[in-house]
Amino acid sequence: MNTIPVLLGVIAAAGVALVALGMRASKATDATSLLRERLIRQELGLGQSAIALQLERPLVERLVDPLRKAVARQVNRLTPAAQAARFQRELDFIGNPFGLDPAGVQTLRIAAAAGFGAVGTALGVLIGQPLAVVLGLVAGAVLGFYLPMLWLRQLVSDRRGELEAVLPNALDVIAISMEAGLGLDRALEQLVRHQEGPLTLLVARALREIELGRPRADALNEMAEATGVEDFTGLVRSILHAERTGVPIARTIAAHAAQMRVKRRLKIRADAARASLKILLPTVGCVFPTLWLILLGPALIVILSINSH
């Protein structure tokens, strides 16, 4: 057996391995030298901006990193712990209907999938086709599994609409209470004492957490994030910023309430402007054919009777 080809193959493989190790070592050396250079610049007071440091990274890494983070966020949202936390926030926001918890929501989804799957299977059996049975089972199970989610999303949407409707008046109450000399916590207590609705439930829960020793900023931020309303989140941030900078909080709240009223007025005007476009389709499809039938129907009957004679 000739061993020369085997030796040549071994030598070639060793050469490729050495080249790969050299490239890896050079990359590590480049990364180490780059890190050392950045540390030296910071020690000398010549630190770079965040944008400049990002531009020093390789192009492929800068392109792939945002995609990787987006995929990671989506994957984290699909984990059981993240879903349970999201369900709990939504259930707390809408007042825990029927005493449901995240486990109860999942149980309801499974039960609905089984029930609708059984109904779909029964319809397929009545049709008498094996394909209809399979399609009925799959369609019913999918519909039953996602129908409780649609119901939950609708409740959350309705509650957000109610919150947006009562928020400006509630802010006026808080602003007037603070202008009368009360602090922010006491003004929120006045709101809870004299008004009812979804907002007062959230504020009462936040005040209870503050009384138990939780920092006010954390309690208010969690309350704002639970609502999912941008105006409410912006209001909480404005209050915390005004508290840190010494700006009068009552003036900030009153300005935010006025801004919300302006936005709501503009939204109503936009909806009114779109109403003419929305009514165009039923007008053309339903009203006009009926009018043409009423106006031209007798003439058409006369013409057909003349032609028949």
WORA-V363384 format. One record per helix or strand. SS is the DSSP state (hx for helix, st for strand). FROM is the first residue (numbers start at 1). TO is the last residue. If there is no record, write none. Layout:
BEGIN
ss:SS from:FROM to:TO
ss:SS from:FROM to:TO
END
This chain:
BEGIN
ss:hx from:4 to:43
ss:hx from:50 to:55
ss:hx from:59 to:77
ss:hx from:80 to:94
ss:hx from:97 to:99
ss:hx from:102 to:127
ss:hx from:130 to:179
ss:hx from:184 to:194
ss:hx from:198 to:211
ss:hx from:216 to:227
ss:hx from:230 to:245
ss:hx from:249 to:308
END
